[in-house]
Amino acid sequence: MEAAARGARIFAMTGTLVRAAKASDAEALVAMRCLLWPESLDEEHKREIEAELNGEATSTLPKETLVSVDEDGELTGFLEVGLRSHADGCDSRQPVGYVEGWFVVEARRGRGLGAKLMRAAEDWARARGCREMASDALIDNGGSQQAHAALGFEVVDRCVTFRKAL
């Protein structure tokens, strides 16, 4: 399904376009997702991207993958944004926009592309009635924590997650 049909806005910035992902972006998106989430199998990333880009519901709540594209048409980053019924530190009486994944190609970092993607995601969430945006980062991912802080996010919790095989 094309971005216009899904009601997505297109954000043009100097030298960079931020838009909803489309089918022709699948290969580049899979490669970037593999860098962001290396613990998942390439095939799993491919299945998830293809399902979303083919308009198949991958969640019970709305979700969108936004991409940044340079003047040569090369994908330089992505941000997966969705709605959640609640998020830590947010008003539980209304849905919240949630950053499910956020990635900028290493050679392009520090140039404001992540901020452009985030502004587009915030607009997407506002258009769906959200008044708050939430996200998370691994405790040892200082770069992500700094990027979030630079864009106005505040830490609301820190935790260690446990598991035990039975």
C-alpha positions as CSV (number, residue, x, y, z in Angstrom):
1,M,0.0,0.0,0.0
2,E,1.5,3.4,-1.0
3,A,2.2,6.0,1.7
4,A,-0.5,8.4,0.3
5,A,-3.1,5.7,0.7
6,R,-2.1,5.2,4.3
7,G,-2.3,8.9,5.0
8,A,1.4,9.3,5.7
9,R,2.9,12.8,5.3
10,I,6.2,13.3,3.4
11,F,8.8,15.5,5.0
12,A,11.3,17.2,2.8
13,M,14.4,18.6,4.4
14,T,17.5,20.0,2.9
15,G,19.1,17.1,1.0
16,T,17.0,14.5,2.8
17,L,13.4,13.2,2.3
18,V,11.6,11.5,5.1
19,R,8.7,9.3,4.0
20,A,6.8,6.2,4.7
21,A,8.6,3.0,3.6
22,K,7.5,1.3,0.4
23,A,8.1,-2.1,-1.1
24,S,11.3,-1.1,-3.0
25,D,12.9,-0.2,0.3
26,A,12.7,-3.8,1.7
27,E,16.2,-4.9,1.0
28,A,17.8,-1.8,2.5
29,L,15.5,-1.9,5.5
30,V,16.3,-5.6,6.2
31,A,20.1,-4.7,6.1
32,M,19.6,-1.8,8.5
33,R,17.4,-3.8,10.9
34,C,20.1,-6.5,10.9
35,L,22.6,-3.9,12.1
36,L,20.2,-2.6,14.8
37,W,18.9,-6.0,16.0
38,P,21.7,-8.5,15.2
39,E,20.3,-11.0,17.6
40,S,17.4,-11.7,15.2
41,L,17.7,-13.8,12.1
42,D,17.9,-12.0,8.7
43,E,14.9,-14.1,7.5
44,E,12.8,-12.9,10.5
45,H,13.6,-9.2,9.6
46,K,12.7,-10.0,5.9
47,R,9.4,-11.6,6.9
48,E,8.4,-8.7,9.1
49,I,9.3,-6.0,6.6
50,E,7.6,-7.7,3.7
51,A,4.4,-8.3,5.7
52,E,4.3,-4.6,6.8
53,L,5.1,-3.2,3.3
54,N,2.5,-5.5,1.8
55,G,-0.2,-4.0,4.1
56,E,-0.5,-7.0,6.3
57,A,-1.4,-6.2,9.9
58,T,1.7,-6.8,12.1
59,S,0.1,-5.4,15.2
60,T,-3.3,-4.8,16.6
61,L,-2.5,-1.0,16.8
62,P,-1.3,1.2,13.9
63,K,2.4,1.1,13.0
64,E,4.5,2.8,10.3
65,T,8.1,2.6,9.2
66,L,9.5,5.9,8.1
67,V,12.7,6.2,6.1
68,S,15.2,8.9,5.4
69,V,16.4,9.1,1.8
70,D,19.3,11.2,0.5
71,E,19.4,13.1,-2.8
72,D,20.7,10.1,-4.6
73,G,17.7,7.9,-3.4
74,E,19.8,5.9,-0.9
75,L,18.1,5.0,2.4
76,T,20.1,6.5,5.2
77,G,18.0,5.5,8.2
78,F,14.6,4.4,9.5
79,L,12.3,4.8,12.4
80,E,9.5,2.3,13.2
81,V,6.7,4.1,15.1
82,G,3.6,2.7,16.5
83,L,0.8,3.3,18.9
84,R,0.8,1.6,22.3
85,S,-2.0,1.5,24.8
86,H,0.4,2.5,27.6
87,A,4.1,3.2,28.2
88,D,6.1,3.6,31.4
89,G,5.9,7.2,32.6
90,C,3.1,8.2,30.3
91,D,-0.5,9.1,30.9
92,S,-2.3,5.7,31.0
93,R,-5.6,7.2,30.0
94,Q,-4.6,7.6,26.3
95,P,-2.5,5.9,23.7
96,V,1.1,6.9,23.3
97,G,3.3,7.1,20.2
98,Y,6.2,4.6,20.6
99,V,9.6,4.4,18.9
100,E,9.9,0.7,18.2
101,G,13.2,1.0,16.3
102,W,15.4,4.0,15.3
103,F,18.5,3.7,13.1
104,V,20.7,6.0,11.1
105,V,23.6,4.6,8.9
106,E,26.8,5.1,10.9
107,A,28.5,7.3,8.2
108,R,25.5,9.6,8.3
109,R,25.1,10.0,12.1
110,G,25.6,13.4,13.7
111,R,23.9,15.3,10.8
112,G,20.4,15.6,12.2
113,L,18.9,12.7,10.2
114,G,17.7,11.0,13.4
115,A,16.1,14.2,14.5
116,K,14.3,14.5,11.2
117,L,13.0,10.9,11.5
118,M,11.9,11.6,15.1
119,R,10.0,14.8,14.1
120,A,8.2,12.8,11.4
121,A,7.3,10.1,13.9
122,E,6.0,12.7,16.4
123,D,3.8,14.2,13.7
124,W,2.5,10.7,12.8
125,A,1.7,10.1,16.5
126,R,0.0,13.5,16.9
127,A,-2.1,12.9,13.8
128,R,-3.4,9.8,15.7
129,G,-4.3,11.8,18.9
130,C,-1.2,11.1,20.9
131,R,0.1,13.8,23.3
132,E,3.2,11.8,24.4
133,M,6.0,9.9,22.7
134,A,7.9,7.1,24.4
135,S,10.9,4.9,23.6
136,D,13.5,2.7,25.2
137,A,17.2,1.9,24.8
138,L,19.4,-0.8,26.3
139,I,21.2,0.3,29.4
140,D,24.6,0.0,27.8
141,N,23.6,2.0,24.6
142,G,24.9,5.4,25.6
143,G,24.7,6.7,22.0
144,S,20.9,6.1,21.9
145,Q,20.4,7.5,25.3
146,Q,22.3,10.7,24.3
147,A,20.3,11.0,21.1
148,H,17.0,10.6,23.0
149,A,18.1,13.2,25.6
150,A,19.1,15.7,22.8
151,L,15.6,15.5,21.4
152,G,13.8,16.2,24.7
153,F,13.2,12.7,26.0
154,E,13.6,12.2,29.7
155,V,14.5,9.0,31.6
156,V,11.5,7.6,33.5
157,D,12.8,4.2,34.6
158,R,15.8,1.9,34.6
159,C,15.5,-1.8,35.1
160,V,17.3,-5.1,34.7
161,T,15.2,-7.8,33.1
162,F,15.7,-11.4,34.2
163,R,14.8,-14.8,32.9
164,K,15.2,-18.4,34.1
165,A,14.9,-21.6,32.1
166,L,12.5,-24.1,33.7
